[in-house]
Amino acid sequence: MSELPKNDLDEVVDTLHSPADFVRWGASAFAQADLAFGHGLDNAFDEAYYLVRHSLHLPHEVPELYLRTRLLTEERRRVAQCILARLEGRKPAAYLTGEAWFCGLRFRVDERVIVPRSPLAELIGDAFAPWLAHPPRRILDLCSGSGCIAIACAMIFPEAEVHAVEIDPGAAELMFANIADHGMEHRVFGHVGDLYAPLAAQGETAFDLIVTNPPYVPEEEWQALPAEYHAEPKLALAAGDDGMDVVARLLQGAPDWLSQDGVLIGEIGASTAEFDSRFADLPAHWPEFEFGGSGVFIIERAALVDWLARQ
């Protein structure tokens, strides 16, 4: 990693004047500092633009004229502090702004949850077509984190009852806050606990769809990740030597919680080799994504039951 650029806050505030100035400076500084991207944005320019826009309370679509206007001293200082915080703290931008976007929806985020960025968003946007036999009446989101998957599913399927389970109490606080922010308390029900355990304790019944973005990063791979990923909770990322410890428990327990024609959909990202090694011959489907991303498996209950019986 290259050395961080030496930036003096007062010099930056005195020298730069327009939003465009700060976008250019931020993008250059981010590239020079070799920051890691991958928490919703994938390049230095877009991340600098996002932080400048957010610091100035500007909308997503900013007319070009606005980018050339002169800023007040207080505005310049606020933007510069945000850019420098990203450089010096090496935290994902979402932790600086306190928000992330998923399926076109805004969610609160902080260091208690990973930043939403799953390719599952594309499947949700397509109502999981063509993988479901009928619109699900009951949906379960395991390892829910911020609750973004559960809430987005509730938006797509307005007749469905959705349950979200999160093991970490701090993450669950954010999950409940996001459920309330979106006015979903009457249809999205949060649970704190380990995978299926809180559902059994509360007498819940089977689900037509289980969707999950569990931890799946091998321990050694997690150790080598850039600082931006180490700013996220390890519990939500790493899962044993091959990353498959939580996935194994998900698969084992799923038949008891899926309806007869139910479907399990899970993300395992770049850990497909570890998945194939640990779960040889599992008859899963692997959809392709138009907007990027990979590593999502889909398996019907009947196929999962048959595979488990052969183990």
Buried (B, 14 or more C-beta within 10 A) or exposed (E): EEEBBEBEEEEBBEEBBBBBBBBBBBBBBBBBBEBBBEBBBEEBBBBBBBBBBBBBEBEEEBEEEBBEEEBEEEBBBBBBBBBBBBBEEBBBBBBBBEBBBBBEBEBBBBBBBBBBBBBBBBBBBEBBEEBBEEBBEBBBBBBBBBBBBBBBBBBBBEEBBBBBBBBBEBBBBBBBBBBEBBEBEEBBBBBBBEBBEBBEEEEBEBBBBBBBBBBBBBBEBBEEBBEBBBBBBBBBBBBBEBBBBBBBBBBBBBBEBBBEEBBBBBBBBEBBEBBEEBBEEBEBEEBEBEEEBBBBBBBBBBBBEEBEEEE
